[in-house]
Amino acid sequence: MKQDKISFPRLGDYEIPIAMFLRNTTKIPVEIAPPMTRKTIELGNLYSPESVCIPFKYNLGNFLEAIEKGCNILVQVGGGCRYGYYYEVQEQILKDLGYNITFLTLADQKHFAPTYLYRSLKKLNPKLSIFRFIYYGLLAIDMVKKMDQLDEIIRNRIGFEQEKGAFEKEKKRLKKELSTVKRFSKLHRIYHKYKKKLKKIPIDKPKNCLKIGIIGELYTSMEPFSSYFLEKELANHHIEIKRFTNLTYLLFQKKHETKKLLKKCKNYCKHTIGADGMDNIARCQILIDHHYDGIIHTKPFGCTPEIGAIPIIDKLCHDQNMPIIYFSFDENTSEVGIKTRLEAFYDMLEMRKEKYE
C-alpha cells in the first residue's frame, strides 16, 4: 500500500514553519514542493482557466510538481480574496486530470480560525490532541514572527554588504537550522544567534542612500520568483528596501490596523476596498511621511482589489510628488523588461535625489 505524503504551495521561505507544523500534527511525511522554476508556471498555466490570476497558476504548478514526487495529500491555505475559492477549483482540475488526491484547506473562505484548522487536521490524524495542536501551532507562529524580524534586518542592510553574498550565506545557514526546530528553546537560540550574526556583517551604508518601499498584492510581494526577484535587483543597486507585507502582518496585525490605516489615508480613501487595497493606499502615505525616494507597486495581472486601488494611489503620489512604478505579472511577463524598467526607475530616482540635494 502506498504511503501517504503531504505537500503544499510554496510562498517565500515559509515552507519551513508550515512543514514543521504539518509534520508534527499529522504524523504524515511532508514533501516540500520543488523550488520555483519556469516549469512551475508552465505547468500551472497549462491547466488553469485563462483569466485566473498568477498565484492560482503558481499554486497549481506546485501541486503538479508535488504529485510527481509522490504526494497524494495536498494542502491549500485558503482565505483572502478570490484565493479563498482557489482550492475548490484546483481540486476539481486535479481530479479531472485523473489524480487520486485528498485536498485539504486550512482556512474557510473568510477566516483563518484555529477551530476550523484543528478539525481539518483531525481528518488526517484522528489521534491529534488539542495540546499537540496548540503547541506546534504556537511554535509555527513564533517561527514565522522571528523569520520576519530577521528578514527585516536583512532587507535593511543587504544592499550595502561589503562582502558580496554574505547575507545570503547566513540566510541559507539560518534556514537549514530552522528546519530542525521542534522546541521553543532551540528556536530562541537560533533567533538570537542569527540576529547578532546578521548585525555584525560589515556594511557600507551612506546616510543619504536611496530608499524604496514595495507595496501591492500579497503573493507577488512575498514570493520572490513571482516578482522576478525584485528585492534582489534593488539590493544589487545599493538601495534600502521596505516591504510591509509578510505572514506576521497578514495573520496577526492586519485586522487590528484597519482603523489606523483608514485614518492615515482618510483624504483619499474612506473605506476598505478588498484584500490589501486600502492598506496599500495608506502605505504610500506612510512612505511619503518617512521621506522615501520612490515606491514600487506589484500585483498579478487582473488582481481586482489592486486595480481598484491604483487610481487612488496614483492621485496620492501625484499630489505629493512621490515617484511610483507599477509592475503587473503574468506568465508572459519578460524578465528583461522588468529589469529595464527597474533600472530606468532607479536612474530617475538618483537624478531626482541629486537635483534636490
N, C-alpha and C positions, 0 to 999 in steps of 0.2 A: 504493500500500500504506500502510495506517495506521501511523503511528509509535507505537512503544511508549511508555508513560508509567507511572511508578510512583507509588503513594500508600500511606499507612499511617494508622492511627488516631492521633488527637491525644491528648496527655497533657501537661497544663500547657504549659510553654514548650519542652519537649524536642524539638519538631519541628525546631528549628534544628540541633542536632548530628546528629540522625537523618538529616535531609535532606542535610546536608553529607556524611555518611558514604556514604549510598546513591548520591548523585550522582557521587562520585569513585571509587567502587569498581565500579559497574555501567556507568557511562558512558551511562546512560539518563536522560532528563529526569524530574525529580521534581515532582509536583504535590502540594503540601501540602493536606490536606483543609480545606474551609472552616471558619472559626471555629464553635464550637458554638452552636446556636440551638435553639429549641423544635422546629423541623423535624427536627433530627438525631435527637432521641429519638423523635419520632412515626414517622419512617421506620423506625428500628430496631425499635420496639415492634410495628409493623405486621406484620413478617415474622419475629419471634423467637418461640421457644417461650414460653408464658405464664409458666412458673415459673423461667425463667433470670434470673440477676442483672443488675443495671442496667449494669455495664461491658460486657457482651455486647451489649446493645441500643445503647449509645452507639457502640461499635466498628462494629457493623453499619450504623448510620446514617452514620458516617464513610465507610464503604466505598461505600454507595449514592450519597452526595453526590460522592465522588471519581469514581465511574463516570460520573456526569452531566457531569463535567469532562473526560471522555475518557480516563480511566485504565483500563488493561487488565491491569496487574500490581499485585497487592495484597500487602502485606507485613504479617504479624502477628508480634508479638514471641514469644508462647508462654511457657511456663514457669509457675511459681506453682502455685496450687491448681487449681480447675476451669478456670482460664484457659488451662492447658496443653492443653486439649482444644477450646478455642473455635474454632480455625482450621479444624478438620475440619468442624464443624457449619456455620460461616459459609460455608465454601467450597461446601458442598452446597446451602445455601439460595440463594446467588447463582446457582449453576448451574441450580437448579430454576426460578429466575426468568427463565432464558434468557440470562444474561450469559456471554459467551465471555471468561473471565478466567483469568490464571495466578495461582495463590495460592501464597505462599511464607511459611514460618515461619522466623524467625531463631534459634530455640532448640528443642530437643526438649522432651519433656514434663517432664523433671526438671532439665535443666542448660542453662545459657547458655554452651556450650562454644565456644571460638574455632574449633576444627577443624570443628565442625558448621556454624557460621556461614560459614566460608570455603567449604565445599562447597556451601552453599545459594547463595551469591553467584556462584560459578563457573557455576551453571546459567544465570545471566543474562548473565554476561560471561566466556566461556571463556578470554579472554586476561588475566584478572585475575592479577597476580603476587602472590606471598606478601609481597613487600616493600611493594607498594602497599596491600595489605590491612592489614598491620601498621601502616604509617604513619598511614593515615586512621582506623584503629581507635583507635590511641593518641591521636590528635588529638581524636576524638569523646569519648573518656573524659576527657581533660583539660578539654575544654569543659564537659562535664557537671559535673565537680567544681567548676570555677570558677563556673559558673552557680549551683550550690547554695550555695557560700560567699557569693556576693553576695546571694542571696535571703535568707540568714540575717541579713545586716546589715539588709536592708530590713524583714524581719519584726519585728526587734527595735526598729526606730525609726519605722516608718511611722505608727503611731498617734499620734505626738506631733509631727509636722511642723508648723512654723509657717505655711508656705505650703501651702494645700490642693492636693494633686495633684503636689507637687514630686517625690516618689519615683516616681510612675507615669510622669511625663515622662521622667525619667532612665532608667527601665526600658525605655521604648519606644525611646529612642535606643540603649541598650545592645543590645537585640535586633536592631535594624537593622544595627549594626556587626558583631555576631557572625555575621549571615547572610552576610557577605562573607569570612569567615575561610577560608584554605586552608593557612596555615602556623602553626607554633607561635609564632614570633616575634610575629606580629600578634595572636594570641590573648593572649599575655602582656602586650603593650602595652595592649590593650583592658581586660584584667582590672585591672591596676594603676591605669589611668586612672579607671575607674568605682569602684573601691574607695575612692579618695581623694574622688571627687565625692560618693558616697553618704554618706560620713562627714562631709563638710562641709556637707551640707544642715542648716540650723538646725532644732533640735527643742526642745521644751519638755517634758521628761520628769521628772515628780516621782519622788522616791525610793521613795515608797510606792504606786506605780501598781498597778493590777490586773494580775495575770499569769495567763494561762490557757494550758494545754497541750492540744494537739489530738493525739489518738491514734485508731487504728482501721484499717480496711481501706485498702490502698494506693491504689486508684483514686480513691475519694472523698476521700482525703487530698491527692492531688496534682493532680487535675483540678478547678479552681475551679468550672466550670459545673455539674458533677455534684453539688456540695455547696452550690449557690446562693450562691457567693462568700462563704462563711462567714468567711474570714480578713479580707476587706474590711469586712464588717459589724463584726467585732471591732475593727479599726483605727479605724473611724468612732466607736467608743465609747472611744477612747483607752486601749486595752488592749495590753499586751505579749504577743506570741504566740510560743509554742514549738511547732514541729512536728518530729517525728523522721523521718518517712518521706520519703525522696527517692530519686532513682536512685542516688546515690552510696552510700547505705546499702544499698539492695536488691542492687546488683551487686557491691559491693566490701567491705562491712563486715558484713553480716548473718550470714554463715556463721561469721565469726570471733568474733562476740559472743554466740553462743548460750550458752556455758557461763557467761559473766559475767552474762547476763540471768537465767538459771536460778538462779544464786546470789542475785541481787537479790530474786527473788520466791519463794524456796525455802519460805517459810512458807505459801504459798498455791498454788503450782504446782511440781511436781517434774519435769514432762516437757513437751516441746513438744506443741502441740495442733493443728498445721497452720497454714500461711501465717504471719500475724503475730500469731496469738492469744496465744501466750506472751509475745512481745515487748511487747505492749500491757499485759499484766499487770505486767511489770517496769517499764514506763514510768510507770505510775501510782505505783509506789513511788519512782521517781526524782523525779517531780514533787512528791510529798509531801515527800521529803527536802530538796528545794530550795525549799520553802515557797511553792509556787504557790497561788493562791487558788481555782482550780477546774479541772476537766477536761471536755473535750468529746470524746465518742466518736462517730465516724461509721462507717457501714457501708452497703452496699447491702442492700435487703430480701432476706432469705433467705441471707445470707452465713454458711455453716456454721461456719467457724473462729471468727468473731467471736461468733456465737450461743453457742458453747461457752465463750468467754472471759468473756462478760458477767456470769454469776452469780459468777464468781471475782472479777472487777473490782469488782462491787457489794459483795461482802463486804469486800474490802480497803479500799475507800473508806469503808464504814460503820464498820469497826473503827478507822480512823484519822481519822475526822471530816473527810473530803475531799468537798466537793460535786462531783457529776458529773451531766452530762446526756447523753442518748443521742439521736442522730439516725439514722434509718433511711430511706434514699432509694429511691424507685422512680419510675416515670413519672407517677404520680398525686400525688406529693408537692406540697404547696402552699407556694409561696414566702412567702406571708403568714403561714402557720402557723409556718414556720421562724423568721421574723423575730420573731414574737410570743413564741415560746418562748425565743428567744435573749435578747430584751430582758428578759424576766422573770428569766432566769438571771443576767444581768448586774446587774439591780437587787438581786437577793437577795445576790449576792456583795458589792456595795457596802455594803449594810446590815450584812452579816456582818463585813466588814472594819472598819467604823466602830465596831461593837459591841466587837470585840476590842481595838481601839486605845484 
